[in-house]
């Protein structure tokens, strides 16, 4: 098995890690046009079940 001939520098290690860690971001969010709740983009709204102007999920409202 091949072994490295030289020690990997701190700068080279940091550059490699920065590319991977830079891609870790929070998903983009937006307001649901139907109910106004904050939702993740390109997903159905978890509170009302709407996506692209139509009802795609059946949400049961808990009776109080």
Number of C-alpha atoms within 10 A of each C-alpha: 2 4 5 6 6 6 6 9 8 9 9 10 10 10 11 11 11 11 10 9 10 8 8 8 7 7 8 9 12 12 13 21 13 15 12 12 13 14 17 15 14 11 12 18 25 16 17 19 18 20 18 13 8 10 14 13 14 11 13 9 8 5 4 3
